Amino acid sequence: MEQTMVRFLRKEIDVLVCTTIIESGLDIPSTNTIIINEAERFGLAQIYQLRGRVGRSQESAYAYLLISDRSSLTRER
């Protein structure tokens, strides 16, 4: 895992697929996009924390929240 992270930091690879482990505080300022799959499974605080992992430099940042077909969103959820 460490070698993969080093390669990502060196920009040898462009996409990092991972679990919510990034929520624990990885800081990669050049990362500008996060795609959160099945976002309905997370609480608002978790999504906020995950979103905070991108856009830490002068670049614009994007967060895409995807929900599954079998899920529906309401005002409460």
Residue, then its C-alpha position, 0 to 999 in steps of 0.5 A: m500500500e505504501q508503494t502505491m501511495v508513493r507512486f500516486l504522490r509522484k504522479e506516476i499513477d493518476v487514479l487512486v481507488c481506496t476505502t474510507i481510510i482516506e478519511s483518517g487524514l491523508d493530505i495530498p494537495s494536488t488531488n482535485t477530484i473525489i468520487i464517493n460511491e453509494a454516498e447514501r451509506f455515509g453520514l453528513a459528517q463523514i461526507y464532509q470529512l471525505r470532501g475535505r481530502v481534496g482541493r487543498s491547493q490553488e486548484s479547483a476541487y470537485a466532489y461527486l456523490l453517487i447514489s445507488d439505483r435502489s436508493s432514494l433521497t428524501r429531505e430527511r435522508 
